[in-house]
Amino acid sequence: MTSLREPAPHDSAEHGIVTIDTGFHRPVFDAAYLVIENGRAAFIDCGTQHSIPALLDALARHGLTPAEVDWLILTHVHLDHAGGAGALMQRLPNARLVVHPRGAAHMIDPSRLVAGATAVYGEQEMVRSYGEIVPVPAPRVVVAEDGHVVNLAGRALLCMDTPGHARHHLCVWDERSRGWFTGDTFGLSYREFDSAHGPFIVPTSSPVQFEPEPLKASIRALLARDPDWMYVTHYGRIGDAQRLGADLIEQIDAMVRLAREAQAAGDGLHARLTESLADYFVARARSHASPLSDEQARAALAVDVELNAQGLEVWLARAG
């Protein structure tokens, strides 16, 4: 695969927003964001326990201390977004954690998160990829119902319920930048796929709560504010939101169709579905004039194809 770009492409803090490469899996794959306003700060998502040095370094580079962080806002509690939350909160003496109502219990007592992930990955891989998952004291947790506003030194950060990728997902609207912090609701946009046509995007239906119609509704709700920017976790700030949103909705429908076709074909659902998804996304990358070859695109998307297939299979079993 072509060499990946270096981390933190928007470290200039335009609109007071800093993109932080959390270092999860590989460079320029998993982002957290630092929002700075009047000498106070908020993190939006945080990566894993291994990401904490990068987060604290970003604070220091912008002249801030951990005591000046007021908030850690989680888009959802999947471990690549929130695995380091408890350990990070131990380093932020004045911060409170903001999380969707369905995710709050998992931050206060992460035992079910840990057990589920350990069953999938094994103990050794859990430690290697995620580190220790630390509870957050209940008095420091703020439950963000739909419409909850986080006040960052006078800057309003609006939390909106955005199910589809997960039922405990929220996105954060920042009027200052006219941007959404989208977690995984607005898909995956890896910078090595960028072309003269702009960013390339792929939906993420990761297990276990993928729901196509709610996800499309959430994407439409994000687009309704006519945003200038989308701050996606995987990876970084992207514009051209209306085009990309339409692309996502088209692809979600195609993914559902491919899943139904693979199911109807009988045995070998997973293998058939992963192959058809990979072929579909690679063809889209080719039509986007991605600088990657088909083989490189297939390799770059292999993990996401696997997770999307798993998410679709869980949805098929639930939908009947």
C-alpha positions, 0 to 999 in steps of 0.5 A: 500500500502507498505510504500513509500520511503523517498524523495531525493534518489540522494541528493549526487549531482552525476554529479552535479545533485540533485533530489528534492522531490517537495511534490506534492500529496505524497512523492517520486511522483513528482521531480524537479532537481537542476543542479550545475556547477562552483558555478552556478545553474539551476532548471529543472521543479519546481513543484507548489508554495507549492514546493518552500521551498523544492527547496530553501532548496536544494540550501542551502544544497549545499551551493548556494543562490537564486542569484546563480541560472541562469536558470529555465528550464521547460519541459512543462507547466502542473501545476505539473511541472511548476505551481510554476514557476512565484512565484519561479522566484520572489525568483531568482533575476538573473534567466531566464525561458526557455520554449518551444515556445508553452508554453511561452505565458502560463507562461507570462499570465497563465490565460488560464492555471488557468481557465482550471485547475479551471474548472476541479478541482474547486477553493478550490482544485486549491489552495490546490494542486497548490497555486497561479499561478504567471505570469513570466515577458516577458523579463525574458522568453527565448523561446527554439526552438528545438536545443536551448542550455542553457549555465550553467557556461560552461555546455551545456544543450540541449533542444529538442522538444519532442511532444507526451505527450504534443505539448509544451514538451521539454526534456533536454540533459546533456552530463556531465551525459549522461542523459536526463531530460525527464519530462513526455515524458519517462513515469512514474517510481515509485520507489515502483514498483522496483524489481530485474528486475530493474525499472518499467515504464508506459506511460502517455497520460494525456489530452489533447494533447496525440499523440501516433506516435509523442510520440513514435518518441520522445522516439526513439529520446531520446534513439538514444543518448544511454543515461546512465540515465533518470531523470524522473519527476515521479520519480527520476533517472533511468537507463536501458533506452533502455529496458524501452524505448522499454517497453514504445513503446510496452505499447503505442501501447497496450493502443491505441489498448485497447482504440479502443476496448473500443470505438468499444464496444459502451456505457460506454467507460470511465469505460471500458477503465479505467478497461482495462488499470488498468488490463493491467498495473497491469499484467505488474507489476506482470510479473515484479515481483513488490513487490506490490500486485495486489491491491496495484499496482492498487491503486498506479496507479489509478490516472494515469490510470484515466488520461491515459484514459482521454488522450486516449479518447480525442485522439480518439475524435480527431482521429475519 
